[in-house]
């Protein structure tokens, strides 16, 4: 699956479930990094993690990543069994998260 397709798919998923959340998060991401939050998730997850952890606690960040970002991606890839593992890596070891994410495609 190509990067632009992944970004569009996740973006559409979030828009269908939490459009105002995405709008607010994108404003923060664009202001800080000149990129939308889904692009950061795919290419620079450490930057998205820093933003989410700055404005939320760990549990909220985990919920957002699992339910809005990882769930649609893993469903599309048919790899839903990795949801909890990847969410934990996103919170605790973003480098390992990036490695595991690349292996799934």
C-alpha positions as CSV (number, residue, x, y, z in Angstrom):
1,X,0.0,0.0,0.0
2,X,1.5,3.4,-1.0
3,X,2.1,6.1,1.5
4,X,-0.4,8.5,0.0
5,X,-3.0,5.8,0.0
6,X,-2.4,5.0,3.7
7,X,-2.5,8.7,4.7
8,X,-5.8,9.2,2.8
9,X,-7.3,6.1,4.2
10,X,-6.5,6.9,7.8
11,X,-7.5,10.6,7.3
12,X,-10.9,9.5,5.9
13,X,-11.4,7.1,8.8
14,X,-10.7,9.8,11.4
15,X,-12.9,12.4,9.6
16,X,-15.8,9.9,9.7
17,X,-15.5,9.4,13.5
18,X,-13.9,12.5,15.0
19,X,-13.7,15.4,12.5
20,X,-13.3,18.2,15.1
21,X,-10.6,16.3,16.9
22,X,-8.7,15.9,13.6
23,X,-9.2,19.5,12.7
24,X,-7.8,20.6,16.1
25,X,-4.9,18.2,16.0
26,X,-4.0,19.2,12.5
27,X,-3.9,22.8,13.5
28,X,-1.4,21.9,16.2
29,X,0.7,19.7,13.9
30,X,0.7,22.2,11.1
31,X,1.7,25.0,13.4
32,X,4.6,23.1,14.9
33,X,5.8,21.0,12.0
34,X,4.0,22.3,8.8
35,X,2.5,18.8,8.3
36,X,-0.8,17.3,9.1
37,X,-1.1,14.7,11.9
38,X,-1.6,11.7,9.7
39,X,1.5,12.4,7.7
40,X,3.4,12.8,10.9
41,X,2.0,9.4,12.1
42,X,3.2,7.7,9.0
43,X,6.5,9.4,8.5
44,X,7.5,10.9,11.8
45,X,5.5,9.3,14.6
46,X,7.8,10.6,17.3
47,X,6.7,14.1,16.5
48,X,3.0,13.1,16.7
49,X,3.7,11.3,19.9
50,X,5.3,14.4,21.4
51,X,2.3,16.5,20.5
52,X,-0.3,14.0,21.8
53,X,1.7,13.4,25.1
54,X,2.0,17.2,25.6
55,X,-1.8,17.7,25.5
56,X,-3.0,14.3,26.9
57,X,-2.1,11.7,29.4
58,X,-0.7,8.3,28.4
59,X,-4.1,6.6,28.5
60,X,-5.7,9.2,26.2
61,X,-2.8,9.1,23.8
62,X,-3.0,5.3,23.7
63,X,-6.8,5.5,23.0
64,X,-6.3,8.0,20.2
65,X,-3.5,6.0,18.5
66,X,-5.3,2.7,18.8
67,X,-8.7,3.8,17.8
68,X,-8.1,6.5,15.3
69,X,-4.8,5.8,13.7
70,X,-3.8,2.2,14.1
71,X,-7.2,0.5,13.9
72,X,-8.0,1.6,10.3
73,X,-4.4,0.9,9.1
74,X,-4.2,-2.5,10.6
75,X,-7.7,-3.4,9.4
76,X,-6.8,-2.4,5.8
77,X,-3.6,-4.5,6.0
78,X,-5.4,-7.4,7.7
79,X,-3.0,-7.2,10.7
80,X,-5.4,-6.3,13.5
81,X,-3.7,-8.6,15.9
82,X,-0.8,-6.1,16.2
83,X,-3.0,-3.3,17.6
84,X,-2.0,-3.5,21.3
85,X,1.6,-4.2,20.5
86,X,2.0,-1.2,18.2
87,X,0.1,1.1,20.5
88,X,2.5,0.1,23.3
89,X,5.5,0.7,21.1
90,X,4.1,4.1,20.0
91,X,3.9,5.2,23.7
92,X,7.1,3.5,25.1
93,X,9.5,3.0,22.2
94,X,8.7,5.0,19.1
95,X,11.8,3.7,17.2
96,X,10.6,0.1,17.7
97,X,7.2,1.3,16.6
98,X,8.6,2.6,13.3
99,X,10.5,-0.7,12.7
100,X,7.4,-2.8,13.4
101,X,5.2,-0.6,11.2
102,X,7.5,-1.0,8.2
103,X,7.5,-4.7,8.6
104,X,3.7,-4.9,8.4
105,X,3.4,-3.5,4.9
